[in-house]
Amino acid sequence: MQALTKQAEETGQALCPTCSQPIDGTGRVQGEVLTCTGCDGELEVVGLNPLRLEEAPEVEEDWGE
């Protein structure tokens, strides 16, 4: 797995933290939320150099509060 992570970093990619699908980092911006094509999970860009992804936080209802 570490070899895959290193290879992804060298090509400007990151691996989905859920399913390890490579995600292209081209044109990404910090805070962007994207959908993984491997597992349909929502991911947030938390770092750009190297590209780092985390599962996006769930949006909760505030019911006008």
PDB file of N, CA, C and O in Angstrom, chain B, residues numbered from 101:
ATOM      1  N   MET B 101       0.822  -1.191   0.000  1.00  0.00           N
ATOM      2  CA  MET B 101       0.000   0.000   0.000  1.00  0.00           C
ATOM      3  C   MET B 101       0.865   1.254   0.000  1.00  0.00           C
ATOM      4  O   MET B 101       0.541   2.225  -0.683  1.00  0.00           O
ATOM      5  N   GLN B 102       1.954   1.249   0.750  1.00  0.00           N
ATOM      6  CA  GLN B 102       2.824   2.419   0.809  1.00  0.00           C
ATOM      7  C   GLN B 102       3.449   2.694  -0.559  1.00  0.00           C
ATOM      8  O   GLN B 102       3.637   3.854  -0.927  1.00  0.00           O
ATOM      9  N   ALA B 103       3.772   1.652  -1.311  1.00  0.00           N
ATOM     10  CA  ALA B 103       4.323   1.840  -2.652  1.00  0.00           C
ATOM     11  C   ALA B 103       3.288   2.491  -3.566  1.00  0.00           C
ATOM     12  O   ALA B 103       3.631   3.344  -4.384  1.00  0.00           O
ATOM     13  N   LEU B 104       2.016   2.090  -3.430  1.00  0.00           N
ATOM     14  CA  LEU B 104       0.945   2.711  -4.207  1.00  0.00           C
ATOM     15  C   LEU B 104       0.802   4.182  -3.853  1.00  0.00           C
ATOM     16  O   LEU B 104       0.633   5.020  -4.738  1.00  0.00           O
ATOM     17  N   THR B 105       0.869   4.502  -2.563  1.00  0.00           N
ATOM     18  CA  THR B 105       0.754   5.883  -2.110  1.00  0.00           C
ATOM     19  C   THR B 105       1.891   6.714  -2.672  1.00  0.00           C
ATOM     20  O   THR B 105       1.660   7.821  -3.157  1.00  0.00           O
ATOM     21  N   LYS B 106       3.115   6.207  -2.618  1.00  0.00           N
ATOM     22  CA  LYS B 106       4.288   6.915  -3.134  1.00  0.00           C
ATOM     23  C   LYS B 106       4.150   7.135  -4.640  1.00  0.00           C
ATOM     24  O   LYS B 106       4.426   8.227  -5.136  1.00  0.00           O
ATOM     25  N   GLN B 107       3.729   6.109  -5.360  1.00  0.00           N
ATOM     26  CA  GLN B 107       3.553   6.222  -6.807  1.00  0.00           C
ATOM     27  C   GLN B 107       2.478   7.259  -7.131  1.00  0.00           C
ATOM     28  O   GLN B 107       2.647   8.047  -8.062  1.00  0.00           O
ATOM     29  N   ALA B 108       1.389   7.272  -6.386  1.00  0.00           N
ATOM     30  CA  ALA B 108       0.323   8.248  -6.610  1.00  0.00           C
ATOM     31  C   ALA B 108       0.833   9.662  -6.380  1.00  0.00           C
ATOM     32  O   ALA B 108       0.533  10.561  -7.165  1.00  0.00           O
ATOM     33  N   GLU B 109       1.605   9.875  -5.308  1.00  0.00           N
ATOM     34  CA  GLU B 109       2.157  11.200  -5.012  1.00  0.00           C
ATOM     35  C   GLU B 109       3.050  11.687  -6.147  1.00  0.00           C
ATOM     36  O   GLU B 109       3.007  12.860  -6.518  1.00  0.00           O
ATOM     37  N   GLU B 110       3.853  10.789  -6.691  1.00  0.00           N
ATOM     38  CA  GLU B 110       4.782  11.162  -7.760  1.00  0.00           C
ATOM     39  C   GLU B 110       4.062  11.553  -9.045  1.00  0.00           C
ATOM     40  O   GLU B 110       4.620  12.285  -9.862  1.00  0.00           O
ATOM     41  N   THR B 111       2.836  11.078  -9.239  1.00  0.00           N
ATOM     42  CA  THR B 111       2.072  11.397 -10.445  1.00  0.00           C
ATOM     43  C   THR B 111       0.997  12.446 -10.183  1.00  0.00           C
ATOM     44  O   THR B 111       0.132  12.658 -11.034  1.00  0.00           O
ATOM     45  N   GLY B 112       1.029  13.108  -9.023  1.00  0.00           N
ATOM     46  CA  GLY B 112       0.059  14.153  -8.706  1.00  0.00           C
ATOM     47  C   GLY B 112      -1.305  13.623  -8.329  1.00  0.00           C
ATOM     48  O   GLY B 112      -2.312  14.317  -8.474  1.00  0.00           O
ATOM     49  N   GLN B 113      -1.340  12.390  -7.844  1.00  0.00           N
ATOM     50  CA  GLN B 113      -2.592  11.766  -7.454  1.00  0.00           C
ATOM     51  C   GLN B 113      -2.583  11.489  -5.960  1.00  0.00           C
ATOM     52  O   GLN B 113      -1.556  11.608  -5.292  1.00  0.00           O
ATOM     53  N   ALA B 114      -3.753  11.117  -5.452  1.00  0.00           N
ATOM     54  CA  ALA B 114      -3.879  10.608  -4.090  1.00  0.00           C
ATOM     55  C   ALA B 114      -4.807   9.403  -4.165  1.00  0.00           C
ATOM     56  O   ALA B 114      -5.544   9.235  -5.136  1.00  0.00           O
ATOM     57  N   LEU B 115      -4.766   8.575  -3.141  1.00  0.00           N
ATOM     58  CA  LEU B 115      -5.637   7.412  -3.094  1.00  0.00           C
ATOM     59  C   LEU B 115      -6.840   7.708  -2.212  1.00  0.00           C
ATOM     60  O   LEU B 115      -6.711   8.323  -1.153  1.00  0.00           O
ATOM     61  N   CYS B 116      -8.010   7.264  -2.656  1.00  0.00           N
ATOM     62  CA  CYS B 116      -9.216   7.408  -1.849  1.00  0.00           C
ATOM     63  C   CYS B 116      -8.977   6.710  -0.512  1.00  0.00           C
ATOM     64  O   CYS B 116      -8.544   5.558  -0.497  1.00  0.00           O
ATOM     65  N   PRO B 117      -9.250   7.383   0.619  1.00  0.00           N
ATOM     66  CA  PRO B 117      -9.020   6.753   1.920  1.00  0.00           C
ATOM     67  C   PRO B 117      -9.970   5.593   2.200  1.00  0.00           C
ATOM     68  O   PRO B 117      -9.730   4.816   3.125  1.00  0.00           O
ATOM     69  N   THR B 118     -11.037   5.460   1.425  1.00  0.00           N
ATOM     70  CA  THR B 118     -12.006   4.390   1.631  1.00  0.00           C
ATOM     71  C   THR B 118     -11.705   3.163   0.779  1.00  0.00           C
ATOM     72  O   THR B 118     -11.699   2.039   1.280  1.00  0.00           O
ATOM     73  N   CYS B 119     -11.449   3.386  -0.544  1.00  0.00           N
ATOM     74  CA  CYS B 119     -11.311   2.238  -1.450  1.00  0.00           C
ATOM     75  C   CYS B 119      -9.972   2.173  -2.181  1.00  0.00           C
ATOM     76  O   CYS B 119      -9.739   1.240  -2.950  1.00  0.00           O
ATOM     77  N   SER B 120      -9.086   3.147  -1.954  1.00  0.00           N
ATOM     78  CA  SER B 120      -7.756   3.210  -2.573  1.00  0.00           C
ATOM     79  C   SER B 120      -7.769   3.484  -4.074  1.00  0.00           C
ATOM     80  O   SER B 120      -6.763   3.253  -4.744  1.00  0.00           O
ATOM     81  N   GLN B 121      -8.877   3.968  -4.612  1.00  0.00           N
ATOM     82  CA  GLN B 121      -8.950   4.378  -6.022  1.00  0.00           C
ATOM     83  C   GLN B 121      -8.053   5.598  -6.213  1.00  0.00           C
ATOM     84  O   GLN B 121      -8.148   6.546  -5.433  1.00  0.00           O
ATOM     85  N   PRO B 122      -7.179   5.605  -7.230  1.00  0.00           N
ATOM     86  CA  PRO B 122      -6.371   6.805  -7.499  1.00  0.00           C
ATOM     87  C   PRO B 122      -7.262   7.974  -7.934  1.00  0.00           C
ATOM     88  O   PRO B 122      -8.153   7.809  -8.767  1.00  0.00           O
ATOM     89  N   ILE B 123      -7.011   9.149  -7.363  1.00  0.00           N
ATOM     90  CA  ILE B 123      -7.753  10.369  -7.686  1.00  0.00           C
ATOM     91  C   ILE B 123      -6.761  11.374  -8.257  1.00  0.00           C
ATOM     92  O   ILE B 123      -5.729  11.647  -7.643  1.00  0.00           O
ATOM     93  N   ASP B 124      -7.067  11.924  -9.423  1.00  0.00           N
ATOM     94  CA  ASP B 124      -6.195  12.899 -10.076  1.00  0.00           C
ATOM     95  C   ASP B 124      -6.253  14.235  -9.343  1.00  0.00           C
ATOM     96  O   ASP B 124      -7.330  14.708  -8.981  1.00  0.00           O
ATOM     97  N   GLY B 125      -5.092  14.834  -9.128  1.00  0.00           N
ATOM     98  CA  GLY B 125      -5.013  16.096  -8.415  1.00  0.00           C
ATOM     99  C   GLY B 125      -4.998  17.325  -9.297  1.00  0.00           C
ATOM    100  O   GLY B 125      -4.951  18.444  -8.785  1.00  0.00           O
ATOM    101  N   THR B 126      -5.036  17.152 -10.612  1.00  0.00           N
ATOM    102  CA  THR B 126      -4.961  18.283 -11.534  1.00  0.00           C
ATOM    103  C   THR B 126      -6.133  19.237 -11.327  1.00  0.00           C
ATOM    104  O   THR B 126      -7.294  18.835 -11.397  1.00  0.00           O
ATOM    105  N   GLY B 127      -5.815  20.510 -11.070  1.00  0.00           N
ATOM    106  CA  GLY B 127      -6.838  21.538 -10.944  1.00  0.00           C
ATOM    107  C   GLY B 127      -7.619  21.533  -9.647  1.00  0.00           C
ATOM    108  O   GLY B 127      -8.601  22.265  -9.518  1.00  0.00           O
ATOM    109  N   ARG B 128      -7.210  20.732  -8.694  1.00  0.00           N
ATOM    110  CA  ARG B 128      -7.925  20.666  -7.411  1.00  0.00           C
ATOM    111  C   ARG B 128      -7.599  21.887  -6.563  1.00  0.00           C
ATOM    112  O   ARG B 128      -6.525  22.472  -6.695  1.00  0.00           O
ATOM    113  N   VAL B 129      -8.533  22.271  -5.686  1.00  0.00           N
ATOM    114  CA  VAL B 129      -8.317  23.392  -4.773  1.00  0.00           C
ATOM    115  C   VAL B 129      -8.622  22.943  -3.348  1.00  0.00           C
ATOM    116  O   VAL B 129      -9.468  22.078  -3.121  1.00  0.00           O
ATOM    117  N   GLN B 130      -7.920  23.545  -2.400  1.00  0.00           N
ATOM    118  CA  GLN B 130      -8.109  23.233  -0.982  1.00  0.00           C
ATOM    119  C   GLN B 130      -9.577  23.451  -0.611  1.00  0.00           C
ATOM    120  O   GLN B 130     -10.163  24.476  -0.962  1.00  0.00           O
ATOM    121  N   GLY B 131     -10.165  22.491   0.093  1.00  0.00           N
ATOM    122  CA  GLY B 131     -11.549  22.591   0.532  1.00  0.00           C
ATOM    123  C   GLY B 131     -12.561  22.052  -0.468  1.00  0.00           C
ATOM    124  O   GLY B 131     -13.747  21.945  -0.155  1.00  0.00           O
ATOM    125  N   GLU B 132     -12.101  21.710  -1.669  1.00  0.00           N
ATOM    126  CA  GLU B 132     -13.002  21.169  -2.692  1.00  0.00           C
ATOM    127  C   GLU B 132     -13.547  19.818  -2.236  1.00  0.00           C
ATOM    128  O   GLU B 132     -12.823  19.020  -1.641  1.00  0.00           O
ATOM    129  N   VAL B 133     -14.818  19.565  -2.516  1.00  0.00           N
ATOM    130  CA  VAL B 133     -15.431  18.272  -2.233  1.00  0.00           C
ATOM    131  C   VAL B 133     -15.669  17.589  -3.572  1.00  0.00           C
ATOM    132  O   VAL B 133     -16.242  18.178  -4.488  1.00  0.00           O
ATOM    133  N   LEU B 134     -15.221  16.336  -3.675  1.00  0.00           N
ATOM    134  CA  LEU B 134     -15.367  15.584  -4.915  1.00  0.00           C
ATOM    135  C   LEU B 134     -15.887  14.193  -4.606  1.00  0.00           C
ATOM    136  O   LEU B 134     -15.882  13.758  -3.454  1.00  0.00           O
ATOM    137  N   THR B 135     -16.332  13.506  -5.633  1.00  0.00           N
ATOM    138  CA  THR B 135     -16.870  12.160  -5.476  1.00  0.00           C
ATOM    139  C   THR B 135     -15.895  11.152  -6.062  1.00  0.00           C
ATOM    140  O   THR B 135     -15.450  11.301  -7.200  1.00  0.00           O
ATOM    141  N   CYS B 136     -15.565  10.128  -5.287  1.00  0.00           N
ATOM    142  CA  CYS B 136     -14.678   9.064  -5.750  1.00  0.00           C
ATOM    143  C   CYS B 136     -15.416   8.218  -6.785  1.00  0.00           C
ATOM    144  O   CYS B 136     -16.563   7.827  -6.571  1.00  0.00           O
ATOM    145  N   THR B 137     -14.755   7.940  -7.903  1.00  0.00           N
ATOM    146  CA  THR B 137     -15.367   7.116  -8.945  1.00  0.00           C
ATOM    147  C   THR B 137     -15.359   5.633  -8.581  1.00  0.00           C
ATOM    148  O   THR B 137     -16.053   4.837  -9.213  1.00  0.00           O
ATOM    149  N   GLY B 138     -14.579   5.257  -7.567  1.00  0.00           N
ATOM    150  CA  GLY B 138     -14.504   3.856  -7.176  1.00  0.00           C
ATOM    151  C   GLY B 138     -15.582   3.436  -6.194  1.00  0.00           C
ATOM    152  O   GLY B 138     -16.128   2.338  -6.298  1.00  0.00           O
ATOM    153  N   CYS B 139     -15.897   4.327  -5.222  1.00  0.00           N
ATOM    154  CA  CYS B 139     -16.841   3.952  -4.168  1.00  0.00           C
ATOM    155  C   CYS B 139     -17.985   4.953  -4.004  1.00  0.00           C
ATOM    156  O   CYS B 139     -18.862   4.754  -3.163  1.00  0.00           O
ATOM    157  N   ASP B 140     -17.984   6.025  -4.800  1.00  0.00           N
ATOM    158  CA  ASP B 140     -18.989   7.092  -4.726  1.00  0.00           C
ATOM    159  C   ASP B 140     -18.976   7.837  -3.401  1.00  0.00           C
ATOM    160  O   ASP B 140     -19.940   8.525  -3.065  1.00  0.00           O
ATOM    161  N   GLY B 141     -17.887   7.705  -2.645  1.00  0.00           N
ATOM    162  CA  GLY B 141     -17.757   8.448  -1.393  1.00  0.00           C
ATOM    163  C   GLY B 141     -17.394   9.901  -1.662  1.00  0.00           C
ATOM    164  O   GLY B 141     -16.710  10.207  -2.638  1.00  0.00           O
ATOM    165  N   GLU B 142     -17.858  10.799  -0.787  1.00  0.00           N
ATOM    166  CA  GLU B 142     -17.510  12.208  -0.917  1.00  0.00           C
ATOM    167  C   GLU B 142     -16.207  12.464  -0.181  1.00  0.00           C
ATOM    168  O   GLU B 142     -16.055  12.095   0.983  1.00  0.00           O
ATOM    169  N   LEU B 143     -15.260  13.106  -0.880  1.00  0.00           N
ATOM    170  CA  LEU B 143     -13.936  13.368  -0.345  1.00  0.00           C
ATOM    171  C   LEU B 143     -13.662  14.858  -0.353  1.00  0.00           C
ATOM    172  O   LEU B 143     -14.115  15.575  -1.246  1.00  0.00           O
ATOM    173  N   GLU B 144     -12.918  15.325   0.644  1.00  0.00           N
ATOM    174  CA  GLU B 144     -12.524  16.724   0.708  1.00  0.00           C
ATOM    175  C   GLU B 144     -11.025  16.837   0.499  1.00  0.00           C
ATOM    176  O   GLU B 144     -10.256  16.060   1.063  1.00  0.00           O
ATOM    177  N   VAL B 145     -10.607  17.802  -0.311  1.00  0.00           N
ATOM    178  CA  VAL B 145      -9.193  18.074  -0.532  1.00  0.00           C
ATOM    179  C   VAL B 145      -8.691  18.851   0.687  1.00  0.00           C
ATOM    180  O   VAL B 145      -9.121  19.979   0.929  1.00  0.00           O
ATOM    181  N   VAL B 146      -7.778  18.240   1.457  1.00  0.00           N
ATOM    182  CA  VAL B 146      -7.256  18.888   2.670  1.00  0.00           C
ATOM    183  C   VAL B 146      -5.800  19.302   2.521  1.00  0.00           C
ATOM    184  O   VAL B 146      -5.254  19.952   3.412  1.00  0.00           O
ATOM    185  N   GLY B 147      -5.167  18.944   1.426  1.00  0.00           N
ATOM    186  CA  GLY B 147      -3.791  19.343   1.154  1.00  0.00           C
ATOM    187  C   GLY B 147      -3.517  19.251  -0.335  1.00  0.00           C
ATOM    188  O   GLY B 147      -4.107  18.433  -1.041  1.00  0.00           O
ATOM    189  N   LEU B 148      -2.607  20.107  -0.808  1.00  0.00           N
ATOM    190  CA  LEU B 148      -2.342  20.141  -2.248  1.00  0.00           C
ATOM    191  C   LEU B 148      -0.954  19.679  -2.650  1.00  0.00           C
ATOM    192  O   LEU B 148      -0.773  19.250  -3.790  1.00  0.00           O
ATOM    193  N   ASN B 149       0.020  19.745  -1.782  1.00  0.00           N
ATOM    194  CA  ASN B 149       1.388  19.399  -2.173  1.00  0.00           C
ATOM    195  C   ASN B 149       2.067  18.608  -1.070  1.00  0.00           C
ATOM    196  O   ASN B 149       2.779  19.195  -0.254  1.00  0.00           O
ATOM    197  N   PRO B 150       1.874  17.308  -1.016  1.00  0.00           N
ATOM    198  CA  PRO B 150       1.164  16.445  -1.953  1.00  0.00           C
ATOM    199  C   PRO B 150      -0.352  16.517  -1.746  1.00  0.00           C
ATOM    200  O   PRO B 150      -0.825  16.978  -0.707  1.00  0.00           O
ATOM    201  N   LEU B 151      -1.104  16.055  -2.749  1.00  0.00           N
ATOM    202  CA  LEU B 151      -2.555  15.995  -2.665  1.00  0.00           C
ATOM    203  C   LEU B 151      -2.938  15.079  -1.519  1.00  0.00           C
ATOM    204  O   LEU B 151      -2.478  13.939  -1.441  1.00  0.00           O
ATOM    205  N   ARG B 152      -3.790  15.586  -0.621  1.00  0.00           N
ATOM    206  CA  ARG B 152      -4.289  14.785   0.504  1.00  0.00           C
ATOM    207  C   ARG B 152      -5.801  14.867   0.529  1.00  0.00           C
ATOM    208  O   ARG B 152      -6.380  15.947   0.407  1.00  0.00           O
ATOM    209  N   LEU B 153      -6.436  13.710   0.691  1.00  0.00           N
ATOM    210  CA  LEU B 153      -7.889  13.614   0.709  1.00  0.00           C
ATOM    211  C   LEU B 153      -8.352  12.986   2.007  1.00  0.00           C
ATOM    212  O   LEU B 153      -7.695  12.097   2.550  1.00  0.00           O
ATOM    213  N   GLU B 154      -9.496  13.456   2.505  1.00  0.00           N
ATOM    214  CA  GLU B 154     -10.152  12.853   3.664  1.00  0.00           C
ATOM    215  C   GLU B 154     -11.626  12.713   3.328  1.00  0.00           C
ATOM    216  O   GLU B 154     -12.137  13.390   2.436  1.00  0.00           O
ATOM    217  N   GLU B 155     -12.312  11.820   4.056  1.00  0.00           N
ATOM    218  CA  GLU B 155     -13.750  11.714   3.862  1.00  0.00           C
ATOM    219  C   GLU B 155     -14.377  13.051   4.224  1.00  0.00           C
ATOM    220  O   GLU B 155     -14.056  13.629   5.263  1.00  0.00           O
ATOM    221  N   ALA B 156     -15.279  13.549   3.364  1.00  0.00           N
ATOM    222  CA  ALA B 156     -15.930  14.835   3.610  1.00  0.00           C
ATOM    223  C   ALA B 156     -16.885  14.695   4.794  1.00  0.00           C
ATOM    224  O   ALA B 156     -17.546  13.668   4.946  1.00  0.00           O
ATOM    225  N   PRO B 157     -16.954  15.735   5.633  1.00  0.00           N
ATOM    226  CA  PRO B 157     -17.884  15.677   6.763  1.00  0.00           C
ATOM    227  C   PRO B 157     -19.329  15.664   6.271  1.00  0.00           C
ATOM    228  O   PRO B 157     -19.652  16.264   5.246  1.00  0.00           O
ATOM    229  N   GLU B 158     -20.182  14.980   7.005  1.00  0.00           N
ATOM    230  CA  GLU B 158     -21.602  14.940   6.672  1.00  0.00           C
ATOM    231  C   GLU B 158     -22.216  16.303   6.946  1.00  0.00           C
ATOM    232  O   GLU B 158     -21.936  16.919   7.974  1.00  0.00           O
ATOM    233  N   VAL B 159     -23.048  16.773   6.033  1.00  0.00           N
ATOM    234  CA  VAL B 159     -23.756  18.033   6.235  1.00  0.00           C
ATOM    235  C   VAL B 159     -24.987  17.736   7.078  1.00  0.00           C
ATOM    236  O   VAL B 159     -25.781  16.853   6.752  1.00  0.00           O
ATOM    237  N   GLU B 160     -25.136  18.485   8.166  1.00  0.00           N
ATOM    238  CA  GLU B 160     -26.268  18.263   9.064  1.00  0.00           C
ATOM    239  C   GLU B 160     -27.270  19.397   8.928  1.00  0.00           C
ATOM    240  O   GLU B 160     -26.903  20.529   8.612  1.00  0.00           O
ATOM    241  N   GLU B 161     -28.531  19.086   9.168  1.00  0.00           N
ATOM    242  CA  GLU B 161     -29.585  20.095   9.156  1.00  0.00           C
ATOM    243  C   GLU B 161     -29.414  21.003  10.359  1.00  0.00           C
ATOM    244  O   GLU B 161     -29.109  20.532  11.455  1.00  0.00           O
ATOM    245  N   ASP B 162     -29.610  22.310  10.165  1.00  0.00           N
ATOM    246  CA  ASP B 162     -29.546  23.211  11.315  1.00  0.00           C
ATOM    247  C   ASP B 162     -30.942  23.681  11.722  1.00  0.00           C
ATOM    248  O   ASP B 162     -31.101  24.360  12.736  1.00  0.00           O
ATOM    249  N   TRP B 163     -31.948  23.320  10.933  1.00  0.00           N
ATOM    250  CA  TRP B 163     -33.341  23.640  11.227  1.00  0.00           C
ATOM    251  C   TRP B 163     -33.538  25.113  11.563  1.00  0.00           C
ATOM    252  O   TRP B 163     -34.381  25.450  12.394  1.00  0.00           O
ATOM    253  N   GLY B 164     -32.765  25.999  10.922  1.00  0.00           N
ATOM    254  CA  GLY B 164     -32.934  27.428  11.102  1.00  0.00           C
ATOM    255  C   GLY B 164     -32.359  27.977  12.384  1.00  0.00           C
ATOM    256  O   GLY B 164     -32.615  29.130  12.733  1.00  0.00           O
ATOM    257  N   GLU B 165     -31.595  27.184  13.087  1.00  0.00           N
ATOM    258  CA  GLU B 165     -31.024  27.637  14.364  1.00  0.00           C
ATOM    259  C   GLU B 165     -29.781  28.443  14.147  1.00  0.00           C
ATOM    260  O   GLU B 165     -29.169  28.904  15.110  1.00  0.00           O
TER     261      GLU B 165
END
